[in-house]
Amino acid sequence: MKTWSQIKLTYKQFLEERNLKQPNRRLSALHKIEECLRASYPSFFKGHALFTQVNKSEMKERYEHWKGRNINGAESQVINDFYKLADVSPAK
């Protein structure tokens, strides 16, 4: 398992390697999602980010509720990528 800081650093490298046209869209989404996670799942920032304790679809629903509108494609992809980078099998 990885800490949030490790996942965030790995994610930035992951985006660079993918050579996306607009990586800043995902980085912007990452910052918004991080705000939500700090409010909704503060335990993610203490030790290991325990993505295994939260179902991916639950996280997306919680984010939409926090945001107050539908999740966009970049935000959805960032959350999907979290589960890949955290070395867990994503719950669907």
C-alpha positions as CSV (number, residue, x, y, z in Angstrom):
1,M,0.0,0.0,0.0
2,K,1.0,3.6,-0.6
3,T,0.6,6.8,1.2
4,W,-1.4,9.6,-0.4
5,S,1.8,11.6,-1.1
6,Q,3.2,8.5,-2.9
7,I,0.1,8.1,-5.0
8,K,0.0,11.7,-5.9
9,L,3.6,11.8,-7.0
10,T,3.2,8.5,-8.9
11,Y,0.1,9.9,-10.6
12,K,1.9,13.0,-11.8
13,Q,4.6,10.7,-13.3
14,F,1.9,8.4,-14.7
15,L,0.4,11.4,-16.6
16,E,3.7,12.5,-18.0
17,E,4.4,9.0,-19.3
18,R,0.9,8.8,-20.9
19,N,1.8,11.9,-22.9
20,L,-1.8,13.3,-22.8
21,K,-2.7,16.4,-24.8
22,Q,-4.1,18.2,-21.7
23,P,-2.6,16.6,-18.5
24,N,-3.5,19.8,-16.6
25,R,-7.2,18.8,-16.8
26,R,-6.4,15.7,-14.8
27,L,-4.1,17.6,-12.4
28,S,-6.9,20.1,-11.8
29,A,-9.3,17.3,-11.2
30,L,-6.8,15.7,-8.8
31,H,-6.7,18.9,-6.7
32,K,-10.5,19.1,-6.5
33,I,-10.8,15.4,-5.6
34,E,-8.1,15.8,-3.0
35,E,-10.2,18.6,-1.3
36,C,-13.2,16.2,-1.2
37,L,-11.1,13.3,0.1
38,R,-9.7,15.5,2.9
39,A,-13.2,16.4,4.0
40,S,-14.8,12.9,3.4
41,Y,-12.0,10.5,4.1
42,P,-9.4,12.2,6.4
43,S,-7.9,8.8,7.2
44,F,-6.4,8.7,3.6
45,F,-3.9,11.3,4.7
46,K,-2.8,9.5,7.9
47,G,-0.5,6.7,6.9
48,H,-1.5,4.6,3.9
49,A,-4.3,5.7,1.6
50,L,-6.7,2.9,2.2
51,F,-8.6,2.7,-1.0
52,T,-9.5,-0.9,-0.1
53,Q,-11.8,0.4,2.5
54,V,-13.9,2.5,0.1
55,N,-15.8,1.2,-2.9
56,K,-14.8,3.0,-6.1
57,S,-18.4,3.8,-7.0
58,E,-19.1,5.0,-3.5
59,M,-16.2,7.4,-3.8
60,K,-17.5,8.7,-7.1
61,E,-20.9,9.2,-5.6
62,R,-19.5,10.9,-2.5
63,Y,-17.5,13.2,-4.7
64,E,-20.5,14.1,-6.8
65,H,-22.5,14.9,-3.7
66,W,-19.6,17.0,-2.3
67,K,-19.2,18.8,-5.7
68,G,-22.9,19.4,-6.1
69,R,-23.0,18.3,-9.8
70,N,-22.1,15.3,-12.0
71,I,-18.6,14.0,-12.1
72,N,-16.8,14.8,-15.4
73,G,-14.6,12.5,-17.4
74,A,-11.3,13.8,-16.1
75,E,-12.5,13.4,-12.5
76,S,-13.8,9.9,-13.1
77,Q,-10.5,8.9,-14.7
78,V,-8.5,10.3,-11.9
79,I,-10.5,8.2,-9.4
80,N,-10.1,5.1,-11.6
81,D,-6.4,5.7,-11.8
82,F,-6.1,6.0,-8.0
83,Y,-7.2,2.4,-7.6
84,K,-4.6,1.3,-10.1
85,L,-1.8,3.3,-8.6
86,A,-2.7,2.3,-5.0
87,D,-2.0,-1.3,-5.9
88,V,-5.4,-2.5,-5.0
89,S,-8.1,-4.4,-6.9
90,P,-10.8,-1.8,-7.5
91,A,-14.2,-2.5,-6.1
92,K,-16.8,-1.7,-8.7
